Amino acid sequence: MAPSPSLIDRIESIPRRELYFFALYRLLVASLLCALVFSPLSMMVGEAHHVGLAQWVSTSYLLISAGLLFWGRNERWLQTIVFWSVLADIVAAVLLSHALPGSSAGISMSLLFNIAAAGLLLPLSRAMLVALLASGASVLEFGWTYLENVDNSRTLAELAMFVTSYLSLAFICYQIGNRTRRTQQLADQRGAEVANLFEVNELIIRRMRTGVLVVDIDGRITLANEAATALLGDLEGTLATERVTLASASPELARRLQRWRGGWQEEEVALQLAPEQAEVLPRFARLLADSDMTLVFLDDTSVVSKRAESLTLSTLGRFSASLAHEIRNPLAAINYATQLLEESNDLGDADRRLLQIIHQQCQRTNGIVESVLALARRERANPENLDLVTFVRRFVLEYRQSLSLETDSLEAVIREPSVPALMDSRHLHQVLTALVHNALKYGRMAEEPARVRIRVASGERHAVIDVMDRGPGIPDAIAAQLFRPFYTTSEHGTGLGLYIARELCRANQAQLDYVSVPAGGACFRLTLSVPKAAFNRDLG
């Protein structure tokens, strides 16, 4: 992520400010020199050796200084502007020192600031070059004055000190400037990283599925992420315009926060913050150790429940895989013993029929094990073209033969000669077995026999199988939980039958739903896809 525009502007304005103050200092010195040269106080600078030269140089230097102040602040040409402007300062200082011998020491001393600025703003090579040029110019001016026999109070010792000062100051200021620039660059980099991290953290908090609130000591909500505003009843627009109190948004949550601040332990009871919203479990924490601000985390109990279910089902899948081998071995032994008994000539027809039922149930049990393993491994189903009329009739016949229904009844209600559909036959057999078993077990009134019907019908784009009974029906509160794993109202049930049935349907692009029956009873509707050829034929 790029730094913010304000940070970029702040970084880019630093060289501009340095050039401005440097040019302002130059203009101040040039103005002072012009004032001393042209004013009645010119005697303060001593007797001029070349009056015309002093006046011309001071005027030109003032104009150059004014131009650099207004037009020399472009940081794109920073090094070029600084280098040539300092050269102009050196030339002006040397000429004014020669024209005003009495002020040569002061002028040379004022040049120290210019040399220092060059050391701060220029690379080491150019800074040292500027210092050498200033030193060489001072030596030349000293020799020029000596050749003209001008009365000059400057000595070789003073000249040597200025030369040494120029060179040393340029080097030291470069080191200081280089370290300052690196420190500034590191600070800007760290500032940009902090700004980016702040934006990332804000985005993460805003997109978190857990609701997050920040509440001050007066109970006002100062910050709320998207999940929290949704759980509170979509208060995002209100939070943007005014400070909303937690008590007005959720009195119960405000009461729990007050109790927590008073030293009470957090209540492990979920609450509903707004109508038609999921229940949440609030958790509280201080924003900082010595802060009065409180962080409120709103954990959606449905999300926590789904995570627990996913973990449980994952464990179940691993358990099923390890148990499959132990289940298959007895099934194989029973199946093999059945085949050996069928070869005996001493068995009657009734016994052979019983062996056939045992063999069929072994195959069915093995198919159930395979389906559960496929569900645990998330293996794909193998849908095939089925004629539901033939399939359901065969299923009803086999179910009647394999189980003694006694007074209970299982019928197929079919009014069409053929109903095509797409689904894995093993999965469909397992789904219908689970639905019919539940209907025969729970779909009865008191001591009356159970009456279960399997109705097959074809729709415009789907085929439908309804498994209906004439029992007491299912209350709405229980109907909403029917397909949850491990949910059961029976002491001997596992709560996995309907869940596995729905997952098998989803694997085949089918749908399993509970349909309430106004006249009484229960109906589970299985909606299957139809082959494209049959669908196109119906359209034609």
FIKE-563140 format. One record per residue (C-alpha): residue number from 1; residue in three letters; y negated, x, z. Coordinates in steps of 0.001 Angstrom, whole numbers. Example, Ala and Ser with C-alpha at 12.3 -4.5 7.8 and 13.67 -1.06 7.14 Angstrom:
BEGIN
i | aa | py | px | pz
1 | Ala | 4500 | 12300 | 7800
2 | Ser | 1060 | 13670 | 7140
This chain:
BEGIN
i | aa | py | px | pz
1 | Met | 0 | 0 | 0
2 | Ala | -3494 | 1326 | -874
3 | Pro | -6241 | 1824 | 1733
4 | Ser | -8678 | -1009 | 2194
5 | Pro | -11934 | -988 | 134
6 | Ser | -14036 | -428 | 3268
7 | Leu | -12032 | 2707 | 4085
8 | Ile | -12435 | 4024 | 536
9 | Asp | -16189 | 3439 | 682
10 | Arg | -16383 | 5258 | 4008
11 | Ile | -14431 | 8250 | 2680
12 | Glu | -16455 | 8542 | -527
13 | Ser | -19814 | 8216 | 1280
14 | Ile | -19333 | 11389 | 3370
15 | Pro | -20300 | 13951 | 596
16 | Arg | -23187 | 11715 | -411
17 | Arg | -24597 | 11748 | 3119
18 | Glu | -24181 | 15544 | 3347
19 | Leu | -26046 | 16042 | 76
20 | Tyr | -28763 | 13669 | 1218
21 | Phe | -29440 | 15494 | 4505
22 | Phe | -29268 | 18876 | 2751
23 | Ala | -31797 | 17730 | 159
24 | Leu | -33939 | 16165 | 2894
25 | Tyr | -34045 | 19483 | 4764
26 | Arg | -35010 | 21295 | 1543
27 | Leu | -37804 | 18795 | 901
28 | Leu | -39060 | 19199 | 4483
29 | Val | -39201 | 23000 | 4169
30 | Ala | -40890 | 22786 | 733
31 | Ser | -43465 | 20311 | 2057
32 | Leu | -44212 | 22537 | 5024
33 | Leu | -44699 | 25570 | 2768
34 | Cys | -47037 | 23646 | 441
35 | Ala | -48995 | 22369 | 3420
36 | Leu | -49433 | 25884 | 4762
37 | Val | -50324 | 27373 | 1374
38 | Phe | -52865 | 24737 | 275
39 | Ser | -54305 | 23660 | 3626
40 | Pro | -57098 | 25316 | 5621
41 | Leu | -54391 | 26556 | 7946
42 | Ser | -53133 | 28984 | 5298
43 | Met | -54239 | 31861 | 7493
44 | Met | -51348 | 30963 | 9813
45 | Val | -48917 | 32399 | 7267
46 | Gly | -50786 | 35643 | 7078
47 | Glu | -52729 | 37205 | 4252
48 | Ala | -51239 | 36329 | 876
49 | His | -50287 | 39192 | -1399
50 | His | -50129 | 36951 | -4498
51 | Val | -52004 | 33700 | -3893
52 | Gly | -51330 | 32295 | -7352
53 | Leu | -47621 | 33109 | -7123
54 | Ala | -47403 | 31447 | -3706
55 | Gln | -49129 | 28316 | -4932
56 | Trp | -47041 | 28078 | -8090
57 | Val | -43701 | 28724 | -6341
58 | Ser | -44394 | 26323 | -3456
59 | Thr | -45468 | 23536 | -5851
60 | Ser | -42474 | 24061 | -8143
61 | Tyr | -40144 | 24232 | -5168
62 | Leu | -41542 | 20957 | -3810
63 | Leu | -40971 | 19192 | -7143
64 | Ile | -37442 | 20571 | -7435
65 | Ser | -36706 | 19490 | -3856
66 | Ala | -37972 | 15963 | -4535
67 | Gly | -35858 | 15737 | -7682
68 | Leu | -32745 | 16900 | -5841
69 | Leu | -33401 | 14316 | -3140
70 | Phe | -33470 | 11426 | -5619
71 | Trp | -31098 | 12630 | -8361
72 | Gly | -28861 | 15203 | -6686
73 | Arg | -26655 | 12910 | -4592
74 | Asn | -23791 | 12430 | -7040
75 | Glu | -20620 | 13615 | -5273
76 | Arg | -18860 | 13982 | -8635
77 | Trp | -21013 | 17098 | -9248
78 | Leu | -21006 | 18210 | -5626
79 | Gln | -20148 | 21895 | -6096
80 | Thr | -22381 | 22324 | -9140
81 | Ile | -25378 | 20689 | -7441
82 | Val | -24951 | 22676 | -4221
83 | Phe | -24464 | 26007 | -6022
84 | Trp | -27488 | 25761 | -8307
85 | Ser | -29727 | 24190 | -5674
86 | Val | -28958 | 27049 | -3263
87 | Leu | -29734 | 29517 | -6072
88 | Ala | -33099 | 27761 | -6459
89 | Asp | -33589 | 28096 | -2689
90 | Ile | -32843 | 31839 | -2879
91 | Val | -35235 | 32404 | -5785
92 | Ala | -37996 | 30409 | -4088
93 | Ala | -37440 | 32214 | -767
94 | Val | -37550 | 35675 | -2390
95 | Leu | -40701 | 34908 | -4386
96 | Leu | -42468 | 33327 | -1411
97 | Ser | -41416 | 36222 | 833
98 | His | -43002 | 38648 | -1639
99 | Ala | -46122 | 36509 | -2087
100 | Leu | -46503 | 35895 | 1693
101 | Pro | -45381 | 39123 | 3426
102 | Gly | -46451 | 37841 | 6856
103 | Ser | -44008 | 34931 | 6640
104 | Ser | -41091 | 36755 | 5058
105 | Ala | -39066 | 36803 | 8285
106 | Gly | -39474 | 33062 | 8839
107 | Ile | -38667 | 32265 | 5198
108 | Ser | -35587 | 34464 | 5302
109 | Met | -34523 | 32774 | 8521
110 | Ser | -34923 | 29281 | 7010
111 | Leu | -32616 | 30409 | 4206
112 | Leu | -29818 | 30753 | 6777
113 | Phe | -29420 | 26965 | 6836
114 | Asn | -29021 | 26865 | 3050
115 | Ile | -26381 | 29619 | 3166
116 | Ala | -24570 | 27727 | 5945
117 | Ala | -24644 | 24492 | 3914
118 | Ala | -23198 | 26344 | 921
119 | Gly | -20399 | 27685 | 3128
120 | Leu | -19624 | 24179 | 4362
121 | Leu | -19656 | 22459 | 968
122 | Leu | -18407 | 25120 | -1485
123 | Pro | -15115 | 26993 | -1930
124 | Leu | -14884 | 30400 | -307
125 | Ser | -15464 | 32348 | -3540
126 | Arg | -18663 | 30484 | -4412
127 | Ala | -19908 | 30523 | -832
128 | Met | -19501 | 34300 | -615
129 | Leu | -21109 | 34661 | -4051
130 | Val | -24140 | 32717 | -2827
131 | Ala | -24332 | 34938 | 289
132 | Leu | -24089 | 38088 | -1863
133 | Leu | -26812 | 36822 | -4201
134 | Ala | -29068 | 36028 | -1211
135 | Ser | -28391 | 39484 | 241
136 | Gly | -28991 | 41204 | -3110
137 | Ala | -32179 | 39202 | -3678
138 | Ser | -33460 | 40219 | -220
139 | Val | -32726 | 43865 | -952
140 | Leu | -34487 | 43624 | -4327
141 | Glu | -37516 | 41938 | -2759
142 | Phe | -37656 | 44677 | -103
143 | Gly | -37584 | 47358 | -2796
144 | Trp | -40166 | 45472 | -4886
145 | Thr | -42521 | 45342 | -1907
146 | Tyr | -41958 | 49001 | -1165
147 | Leu | -42760 | 50016 | -4765
148 | Glu | -46029 | 48037 | -4692
149 | Asn | -47034 | 49710 | -1418
150 | Val | -47623 | 46327 | 179
151 | Asp | -48248 | 46357 | 3930
152 | Asn | -45004 | 44851 | 5176
153 | Ser | -43786 | 44688 | 8736
154 | Arg | -40144 | 44290 | 7730
155 | Thr | -37778 | 47158 | 8450
156 | Leu | -34449 | 48248 | 7115
157 | Ala | -32804 | 47147 | 10365
158 | Glu | -34179 | 43611 | 9960
159 | Leu | -33018 | 43537 | 6334
160 | Ala | -29530 | 44716 | 7356
161 | Met | -29325 | 41988 | 10041
162 | Phe | -30279 | 39280 | 7553
163 | Val | -27743 | 40552 | 4997
164 | Thr | -25039 | 40633 | 7658
165 | Ser | -26033 | 37169 | 8852
166 | Tyr | -25882 | 35733 | 5317
167 | Leu | -22378 | 37072 | 4666
168 | Ser | -20997 | 36256 | 8117
169 | Leu | -22524 | 32791 | 8236
170 | Ala | -21146 | 31894 | 4787
171 | Phe | -17632 | 32915 | 5805
172 | Ile | -17715 | 31260 | 9236
173 | Cys | -19203 | 28035 | 7886
174 | Tyr | -16575 | 27923 | 5162
175 | Gln | -13849 | 28172 | 7809
176 | Ile | -15491 | 25432 | 9868
177 | Gly | -16027 | 23234 | 6824
178 | Asn | -12487 | 23773 | 5576
179 | Arg | -11040 | 22845 | 8959
180 | Thr | -13355 | 19849 | 9200
181 | Arg | -12345 | 18666 | 5751
182 | Arg | -8669 | 18990 | 6565
183 | Thr | -9186 | 17179 | 9854
184 | Gln | -11130 | 14442 | 8090
185 | Gln | -8487 | 14159 | 5397
186 | Leu | -5755 | 13908 | 8018
187 | Ala | -7777 | 11332 | 9957
188 | Asp | -8363 | 9288 | 6810
189 | Gln | -4671 | 9515 | 5934
190 | Arg | -3669 | 8433 | 9429
191 | Gly | -6263 | 5669 | 9314
192 | Ala | -4889 | 4421 | 6003
193 | Glu | -1349 | 4561 | 7387
194 | Val | -2412 | 2640 | 10477
195 | Ala | -4156 | 50 | 8299
196 | Asn | -1050 | -266 | 6136
197 | Leu | 1212 | -541 | 9172
198 | Phe | -1069 | -3205 | 10611
199 | Glu | -850 | -5213 | 7403
200 | Val | 2937 | -4757 | 7231
201 | Asn | 3360 | -5771 | 10880
202 | Glu | 1121 | -8776 | 10358
203 | Leu | 3159 | -9779 | 7301
204 | Ile | 6440 | -9339 | 9201
205 | Ile | 5202 | -11409 | 12134
206 | Arg | 3843 | -14071 | 9796
207 | Arg | 7143 | -14304 | 7888
208 | Met | 9414 | -14181 | 10932
209 | Arg | 11703 | -17168 | 11341
210 | Thr | 11120 | -16916 | 15091
211 | Gly | 7892 | -18620 | 16133
212 | Val | 5358 | -16262 | 17731
213 | Leu | 2297 | -17378 | 19718
214 | Val | -363 | -15333 | 21516
215 | Val | -1920 | -17259 | 24401
216 | Asp | -4853 | -16004 | 26482
217 | Ile | -5374 | -16457 | 30217
218 | Asp | -7151 | -19794 | 29651
219 | Gly | -4210 | -21197 | 27706
220 | Arg | -5856 | -20988 | 24275
221 | Ile | -3727 | -20103 | 21256
222 | Thr | -5331 | -17043 | 19645
223 | Leu | -2605 | -16294 | 17102
224 | Ala | 349 | -18196 | 15642
225 | Asn | 2654 | -17261 | 12777
226 | Glu | 3922 | -19673 | 10130
227 | Ala | 7118 | -20552 | 11980
228 | Ala | 5196 | -21384 | 15163
229 | Thr | 2656 | -23599 | 13377
230 | Ala | 5515 | -25481 | 11714
231 | Leu | 7304 | -25967 | 15028
232 | Leu | 4084 | -27128 | 16676
233 | Gly | 3447 | -29691 | 13968
234 | Asp | 1606 | -27655 | 11308
235 | Leu | -1536 | -26689 | 13274
236 | Glu | -2492 | -23884 | 10877
237 | Gly | -5633 | -25622 | 9627
238 | Thr | -6731 | -26489 | 13166
239 | Leu | -6127 | -22949 | 14419
240 | Ala | -8329 | -21554 | 11652
241 | Thr | -11319 | -23723 | 12636
242 | Glu | -11085 | -23927 | 16421
243 | Arg | -9244 | -22594 | 19420
244 | Val | -6378 | -24936 | 20233
245 | Thr | -5055 | -25000 | 23773
246 | Leu | -1337 | -24763 | 24348
247 | Ala | -1525 | -27809 | 26610
248 | Ser | -2842 | -29977 | 23760
249 | Ala | -252 | -28640 | 21301
250 | Ser | 2740 | -28897 | 23659
251 | Pro | 2246 | -29924 | 27310
252 | Glu | 5849 | -29054 | 28235
253 | Leu | 5564 | -25557 | 26748
254 | Ala | 2256 | -25039 | 28605
255 | Arg | 3953 | -26142 | 31845
256 | Arg | 6773 | -23633 | 31331
257 | Leu | 4280 | -20861 | 30601
258 | Gln | 2363 | -21662 | 33778
259 | Arg | 5570 | -21611 | 35807
260 | Trp | 6565 | -18280 | 34242
261 | Arg | 3169 | -16784 | 35115
262 | Gly | 3699 | -18029 | 38656
263 | Gly | 6879 | -15980 | 38983
264 | Trp | 9490 | -18607 | 38119
265 | Gln | 12468 | -17666 | 35984
266 | Glu | 12582 | -18870 | 32378
267 | Glu | 14329 | -22200 | 31883
268 | Glu | 17367 | -22051 | 29605
269 | Val | 16834 | -25604 | 28361
270 | Ala | 15749 | -26214 | 24774
271 | Leu | 12791 | -28467 | 24032
272 | Gln | 11334 | -30179 | 20976
273 | Leu | 7690 | -29293 | 20343
274 | Ala | 6978 | -31920 | 17676
275 | Pro | 8726 | -34989 | 16256
276 | Glu | 11329 | -34329 | 13568
277 | Gln | 11314 | -30612 | 14393
278 | Ala | 14221 | -28476 | 15558
279 | Glu | 14670 | -27735 | 19232
280 | Val | 13452 | -24350 | 20419
281 | Leu | 14141 | -22105 | 23365
282 | Pro | 10877 | -20460 | 24526
283 | Arg | 10696 | -16896 | 25829
284 | Phe | 7626 | -15273 | 27386
285 | Ala | 6405 | -11669 | 27581
286 | Arg | 3124 | -9937 | 28377
287 | Leu | 1306 | -8472 | 25384
288 | Leu | 499 | -5333 | 27415
289 | Ala | 1338 | -4306 | 30940
290 | Asp | -2226 | -4887 | 32193
291 | Ser | -3156 | -7634 | 29735
292 | Asp | -3735 | -11322 | 30429
293 | Met | -2505 | -12194 | 26934
294 | Thr | 996 | -13652 | 26714
295 | Leu | 3462 | -13539 | 23846
296 | Val | 5474 | -16722 | 23407
297 | Phe | 8622 | -16492 | 21263
298 | Leu | 10058 | -19776 | 20007
299 | Asp | 13721 | -19317 | 19067
300 | Asp | 15064 | -22066 | 16817
301 | Thr | 18294 | -23197 | 18477
302 | Ser | 19750 | -24298 | 15140
303 | Val | 19395 | -20747 | 13780
304 | Val | 21005 | -19310 | 16911
305 | Ser | 23819 | -21854 | 16624
306 | Lys | 24417 | -20970 | 12981
307 | Arg | 24586 | -17288 | 13847
308 | Ala | 27125 | -18025 | 16571
309 | Glu | 29146 | -20144 | 14161
310 | Ser | 29044 | -17413 | 11529
311 | Leu | 30236 | -14859 | 14079
312 | Thr | 33006 | -17186 | 15262
313 | Leu | 34147 | -17923 | 11727
314 | Ser | 34131 | -14234 | 10895
315 | Thr | 36354 | -13622 | 13909
316 | Leu | 38553 | -16510 | 12820
317 | Gly | 38891 | -14996 | 9363
318 | Arg | 40058 | -11678 | 10776
319 | Phe | 42445 | -13502 | 13109
320 | Ser | 43835 | -15570 | 10211
321 | Ala | 44453 | -12448 | 8149
322 | Ser | 46387 | -10819 | 10983
323 | Leu | 48316 | -14024 | 11723
324 | Ala | 49258 | -14784 | 8117
325 | His | 52078 | -12263 | 8103
326 | Glu | 53553 | -13737 | 11286
327 | Ile | 53398 | -17274 | 9853
328 | Arg | 54837 | -16382 | 6449
329 | Asn | 57931 | -14702 | 7857
330 | Pro | 59230 | -17826 | 9684
331 | Leu | 58316 | -19975 | 6673
332 | Ala | 60294 | -17668 | 4381
333 | Ala | 63276 | -17782 | 6735
334 | Ile | 63191 | -21594 | 6937
335 | Asn | 62845 | -21893 | 3174
336 | Tyr | 65720 | -19484 | 2575
337 | Ala | 67958 | -21322 | 5088
338 | Thr | 67126 | -24618 | 3376
339 | Gln | 68162 | -23231 | 4
340 | Leu | 71473 | -22010 | 1502
341 | Leu | 72151 | -25418 | 3044
342 | Glu | 71449 | -27148 | -266
343 | Glu | 74304 | -25127 | -1813
344 | Ser | 76792 | -26576 | 664
345 | Asn | 79179 | -29232 | -645
346 | Asp | 79609 | -30880 | 2788
347 | Leu | 76138 | -32458 | 2889
348 | Gly | 75504 | -36079 | 2071
349 | Asp | 72648 | -37493 | 81
350 | Ala | 70640 | -38330 | 3205
351 | Asp | 70935 | -34775 | 4507
352 | Arg | 70009 | -33336 | 1149
353 | Arg | 66918 | -35563 | 1152
354 | Leu | 65951 | -34136 | 4542
355 | Leu | 66425 | -30582 | 3237
356 | Gln | 64197 | -31430 | 293
357 | Ile | 61483 | -32654 | 2681
358 | Ile | 61812 | -29428 | 4719
359 | His | 61489 | -27364 | 1546
360 | Gln | 58387 | -29321 | 437
361 | Gln | 56710 | -28941 | 3841
362 | Cys | 57413 | -25211 | 3874
363 | Gln | 55691 | -24883 | 518
364 | Arg | 52796 | -27043 | 1728
365 | Thr | 52371 | -25013 | 4914
366 | Asn | 52397 | -21820 | 2923
367 | Gly | 49741 | -23304 | 655
368 | Ile | 47599 | -24170 | 3682
369 | Val | 47883 | -20588 | 4949
370 | Glu | 46872 | -19298 | 1530
371 | Ser | 43859 | -21652 | 1453
372 | Val | 42655 | -20627 | 4899
373 | Leu | 42988 | -16960 | 3947
374 | Ala | 41119 | -17575 | 709
375 | Leu | 38367 | -19325 | 2686
376 | Ala | 38168 | -16461 | 5174
377 | Arg | 38012 | -13916 | 2334
378 | Arg | 35588 | -16094 | 361
379 | Glu | 37931 | -15983 | -2628
380 | Arg | 37016 | -18076 | -5632
381 | Ala | 38856 | -21281 | -6381
382 | Asn | 40720 | -21832 | -9644
383 | Pro | 39608 | -25274 | -10845
384 | Glu | 41864 | -26954 | -13373
385 | Asn | 41825 | -30158 | -15372
386 | Leu | 43436 | -32905 | -13308
387 | Asp | 44186 | -36557 | -13879
388 | Leu | 43224 | -38023 | -10523
389 | Val | 45243 | -41183 | -11136
390 | Thr | 48509 | -39263 | -11520
391 | Phe | 47614 | -36798 | -8770
392 | Val | 46728 | -39441 | -6157
393 | Arg | 49796 | -41562 | -6899
394 | Arg | 52058 | -38541 | -6531
395 | Phe | 50247 | -37528 | -3348
396 | Val | 50707 | -40985 | -1782
397 | Leu | 54411 | -40999 | -2722
398 | Glu | 55031 | -37534 | -1268
399 | Tyr | 53079 | -38320 | 1882
400 | Arg | 55100 | -41467 | 2476
401 | Gln | 58366 | -39591 | 1950
402 | Ser | 57433 | -36618 | 4123
403 | Leu | 56073 | -38641 | 7043
404 | Ser | 57483 | -41781 | 8567
405 | Leu | 54530 | -44157 | 8590
406 | Glu | 56516 | -46934 | 10296
407 | Thr | 53988 | -49775 | 10675
408 | Asp | 51039 | -47809 | 9244
409 | Ser | 50249 | -48131 | 5566
410 | Leu | 48876 | -45768 | 2897
411 | Glu | 47966 | -47221 | -478
412 | Ala | 46355 | -46030 | -3680
413 | Val | 43686 | -48314 | -5156
414 | Ile | 43334 | -47454 | -8843
415 | Arg | 41930 | -49700 | -11541
416 | Glu | 41611 | -47171 | -14350
417 | Pro | 44398 | -45691 | -16449
418 | Ser | 43031 | -42153 | -16258
419 | Val | 40259 | -40337 | -14372
420 | Pro | 39775 | -36668 | -15380
421 | Ala | 38318 | -34159 | -12912
422 | Leu | 38004 | -30432 | -12258
423 | Met | 39387 | -28941 | -9036
424 | Asp | 42017 | -26576 | -7723
425 | Ser | 45103 | -28763 | -7186
426 | Arg | 46142 | -26861 | -4031
427 | His | 42700 | -27340 | -2507
428 | Leu | 42590 | -31023 | -3450
429 | His | 46010 | -31585 | -1890
430 | Gln | 44883 | -29902 | 1336
431 | Val | 41613 | -31889 | 1470
432 | Leu | 43375 | -35238 | 945
433 | Thr | 46016 | -34323 | 3539
434 | Ala | 43337 | -33605 | 6156
435 | Leu | 41418 | -36814 | 5364
436 | Val | 44512 | -39059 | 5365
437 | His | 45803 | -37460 | 8564
438 | Asn | 42490 | -38169 | 10334
439 | Ala | 42377 | -41724 | 8960
440 | Leu | 45895 | -42504 | 10180
441 | Lys | 45183 | -40950 | 13573
442 | Tyr | 41732 | -42393 | 14326
443 | Gly | 41323 | -45263 | 11848
444 | Arg | 43028 | -48004 | 13832
445 | Met | 41797 | -50830 | 16033
446 | Ala | 43422 | -50754 | 19488
447 | Glu | 47176 | -51149 | 18991
448 | Glu | 46956 | -52452 | 15439
449 | Pro | 48585 | -50485 | 12588
450 | Ala | 46393 | -48137 | 10571
451 | Arg | 45596 | -49198 | 7018
452 | Val | 44426 | -46324 | 4811
453 | Arg | 43486 | -46676 | 1180
454 | Ile | 42712 | -43976 | -1377
455 | Arg | 40467 | -45333 | -4079
456 | Val | 39920 | -43473 | -7355
457 | Ala | 36978 | -44266 | -9635
458 | Ser | 35062 | -42577 | -12406
459 | Gly | 31283 | -42352 | -12550
460 | Glu | 28843 | -41342 | -15245
461 | Arg | 29089 | -37631 | -14559
462 | His | 31479 | -37388 | -11617
463 | Ala | 34833 | -38603 | -10444
464 | Val | 35093 | -40122 | -6975
465 | Ile | 37911 | -40329 | -4440
466 | Asp | 37335 | -42494 | -1354
467 | Val | 39610 | -42258 | 1678
468 | Met | 38999 | -45455 | 3685
469 | Asp | 40379 | -46935 | 6870
470 | Arg | 39856 | -50158 | 8855
471 | Gly | 39211 | -48509 | 12209
472 | Pro | 36216 | -48703 | 14557
473 | Gly | 34121 | -46363 | 12422
474 | Ile | 32190 | -43289 | 13537
475 | Pro | 28968 | -43473 | 15626
476 | Asp | 25855 | -41973 | 14024
477 | Ala | 25548 | -39269 | 16685
478 | Ile | 29089 | -38049 | 15976
479 | Ala | 28777 | -38504 | 12195
480 | Ala | 25938 | -35967 | 12112
481 | Gln | 28276 | -33328 | 13617
482 | Leu | 31468 | -34124 | 11667
483 | Phe | 31501 | -31101 | 9396
484 | Arg | 30466 | -28530 | 11993
485 | Pro | 33180 | -25979 | 12744
486 | Phe | 34961 | -26347 | 16082
487 | Tyr | 33374 | -29741 | 16734
488 | Thr | 35968 | -32305 | 17766
489 | Thr | 36229 | -35407 | 19963
490 | Ser | 39951 | -34948 | 20465
491 | Glu | 41493 | -32949 | 23287
492 | His | 44158 | -31592 | 20947
493 | Gly | 41998 | -31006 | 17867
494 | Thr | 40569 | -27688 | 16650
495 | Gly | 37483 | -29030 | 14879
496 | Leu | 38304 | -27072 | 11734
497 | Gly | 39959 | -29692 | 9539
498 | Leu | 36844 | -31343 | 8087
499 | Tyr | 34959 | -28038 | 7985
500 | Ile | 37677 | -26342 | 5933
501 | Ala | 37936 | -29440 | 3727
502 | Arg | 34194 | -29312 | 2942
503 | Glu | 34278 | -25549 | 2325
504 | Leu | 37186 | -25987 | -82
505 | Cys | 35202 | -28680 | -1902
506 | Arg | 32151 | -26418 | -2143
507 | Ala | 34327 | -23649 | -3548
508 | Asn | 35276 | -26064 | -6346
509 | Gln | 31725 | -27332 | -6997
510 | Ala | 32717 | -30628 | -5358
511 | Gln | 31135 | -32523 | -2478
512 | Leu | 32595 | -34177 | 616
513 | Asp | 30486 | -36700 | 2544
514 | Tyr | 30921 | -39364 | 5162
515 | Val | 29843 | -42843 | 4028
516 | Ser | 29260 | -45528 | 6620
517 | Val | 30903 | -48905 | 5935
518 | Pro | 28833 | -51922 | 7077
519 | Ala | 31899 | -54143 | 7375
520 | Gly | 33619 | -51662 | 9696
521 | Gly | 35853 | -48685 | 9235
522 | Ala | 35173 | -45227 | 7883
523 | Cys | 34983 | -43775 | 4394
524 | Phe | 35073 | -40128 | 3322
525 | Arg | 33895 | -39700 | -259
526 | Leu | 35012 | -36784 | -2401
527 | Thr | 32825 | -36268 | -5485
528 | Leu | 34329 | -34020 | -8179
529 | Ser | 33026 | -32609 | -11412
530 | Val | 34502 | -33819 | -14687
531 | Pro | 35517 | -31672 | -17666
532 | Lys | 32790 | -31218 | -20287
533 | Ala | 34999 | -32666 | -23009
534 | Ala | 35467 | -35897 | -21069
535 | Phe | 31771 | -36077 | -20241
536 | Asn | 30784 | -35590 | -23896
537 | Arg | 33335 | -38188 | -24956
538 | Asp | 31832 | -40710 | -22544
539 | Leu | 28369 | -40002 | -23908
540 | Gly | 29628 | -40524 | -27432
